[in-house]
């Protein structure tokens, strides 16, 4: 199988608790944890970063579709959060709320909901994921 990214994401952590530096193809992202659990809140935590990936992918997918259809929808907003059931089998439920500051027809809303489900990150999160770890 071929990698989806041109270059690997790399990251490191030094001695400062929770502060991670992540390098991607064109820059650096700082990740940290909130003050409430001992971080310094210098960047998004891993959960926020995961949801940010879903937000960015959803918005980009919707924008491409809206533009292709020629619909006059100049702005799309999204809000995400999630809950987790910590029973024997962990279930995570992500709530994704998409809104528009202007009027969007009910037919457009229904179609955009279907398209949001087709964004690549949605597909990754909804399907089987295998993580191969090497040391």
C-alpha positions as CSV (number, residue, x, y, z in Angstrom):
1,X,0.0,0.0,0.0
2,X,1.1,3.5,-0.8
3,X,1.4,6.2,2.0
4,X,-1.2,8.9,1.9
5,X,1.3,11.6,2.9
6,X,4.3,12.6,0.9
7,X,6.4,12.9,4.1
8,X,6.0,11.2,7.5
9,X,4.7,13.3,10.4
10,X,7.4,13.4,13.0
11,X,7.3,14.5,16.6
12,X,9.3,14.7,19.7
13,X,8.9,15.5,23.4
14,X,11.6,16.8,25.7
15,X,11.6,17.1,29.4
16,X,8.7,19.6,29.6
17,X,5.6,17.6,30.5
18,X,3.1,17.1,27.6
19,X,4.7,19.7,25.3
20,X,5.1,17.9,21.9
21,X,6.6,19.4,18.7
22,X,5.1,17.9,15.6
23,X,6.7,18.5,12.2
24,X,4.6,18.2,9.0
25,X,5.7,18.7,5.4
26,X,5.7,22.5,5.6
27,X,6.0,23.5,9.3
28,X,5.7,22.8,13.0
29,X,2.7,22.3,15.2
30,X,3.0,22.6,19.0
31,X,0.7,20.3,21.0
32,X,0.2,20.5,24.7
33,X,-2.4,19.6,27.4
34,X,-4.6,22.1,29.3
35,X,-3.4,23.6,32.6
36,X,-6.0,21.6,34.4
37,X,-4.1,18.4,34.0
38,X,-0.5,19.8,34.2
39,X,0.2,21.1,30.8
40,X,0.8,24.7,29.9
41,X,-1.9,24.9,27.2
42,X,0.6,26.1,24.6
43,X,-1.2,24.3,21.8
44,X,-4.1,22.0,21.1
45,X,-4.3,18.7,22.9
46,X,-4.4,15.4,20.9
47,X,-8.2,15.2,21.2
48,X,-8.6,18.7,19.8
49,X,-6.2,18.0,17.0
50,X,-8.1,14.9,16.0
51,X,-11.4,16.9,15.9
52,X,-9.6,19.7,14.0
53,X,-8.6,17.2,11.3
54,X,-12.2,16.1,11.0
55,X,-13.4,19.8,10.9
56,X,-10.9,20.8,8.2
57,X,-11.6,17.8,6.1
58,X,-15.4,18.2,6.4
59,X,-15.3,21.9,5.5
60,X,-13.0,21.4,2.5
61,X,-15.1,18.6,1.2
62,X,-18.3,20.7,1.6
63,X,-16.6,23.7,-0.1
64,X,-15.5,21.7,-3.1
65,X,-19.1,20.2,-3.5
66,X,-20.8,23.6,-3.0
67,X,-18.5,25.2,-5.6
68,X,-19.0,22.4,-8.1
69,X,-22.8,22.8,-7.8
70,X,-22.5,26.6,-8.1
71,X,-24.5,27.1,-5.0
72,X,-24.3,30.6,-3.4
73,X,-23.1,29.5,0.1
74,X,-20.2,31.8,1.0
75,X,-19.6,30.5,4.6
76,X,-19.8,27.2,6.4
77,X,-19.4,26.8,10.1
78,X,-18.7,23.6,12.1
79,X,-18.7,22.6,15.8
80,X,-17.4,19.3,17.0
81,X,-17.1,17.5,20.3
82,X,-17.2,13.9,21.5
83,X,-18.1,11.6,24.3
84,X,-16.7,8.3,25.3
85,X,-18.4,5.3,26.9
86,X,-15.7,3.6,29.0
87,X,-17.4,0.2,29.4
88,X,-15.8,-3.1,28.4
89,X,-15.9,-2.0,24.7
90,X,-15.0,1.7,24.4
91,X,-17.5,3.6,22.2
92,X,-16.6,7.1,21.1
93,X,-19.4,9.3,19.7
94,X,-18.4,12.4,17.7
95,X,-21.0,15.2,17.4
96,X,-20.5,17.3,14.3
97,X,-22.8,20.3,13.8
98,X,-22.6,22.1,10.5
99,X,-24.3,25.5,10.2
100,X,-24.6,28.3,7.7
101,X,-25.1,32.0,8.5
102,X,-27.4,32.4,5.5
103,X,-30.5,30.5,4.3
104,X,-29.8,27.0,2.9
105,X,-32.7,25.0,1.5
106,X,-33.7,21.8,3.2
107,X,-32.8,19.8,0.1
108,X,-29.3,21.4,0.1
109,X,-28.9,20.6,3.8
110,X,-29.8,17.0,3.3
111,X,-27.3,16.7,0.4
112,X,-24.5,18.4,2.4
113,X,-25.1,16.1,5.3
114,X,-24.5,13.1,3.0
115,X,-21.4,14.8,1.5
116,X,-20.0,15.6,5.0
117,X,-20.1,11.8,5.7
118,X,-18.0,11.2,2.6
119,X,-15.0,13.4,3.7
120,X,-11.8,11.3,3.8
121,X,-11.2,11.8,7.5
122,X,-14.8,10.7,8.3
123,X,-14.2,7.6,6.3
124,X,-11.0,6.8,8.2
125,X,-12.6,7.3,11.5
126,X,-15.6,5.1,10.7
127,X,-13.7,2.2,9.3
128,X,-11.2,-0.3,10.8
129,X,-8.0,1.2,11.8
130,X,-4.8,-0.8,12.5
131,X,-1.9,0.8,14.2
132,X,1.5,-1.0,13.6
133,X,3.9,0.1,16.3
134,X,7.7,-0.5,16.0
135,X,10.5,0.4,18.5
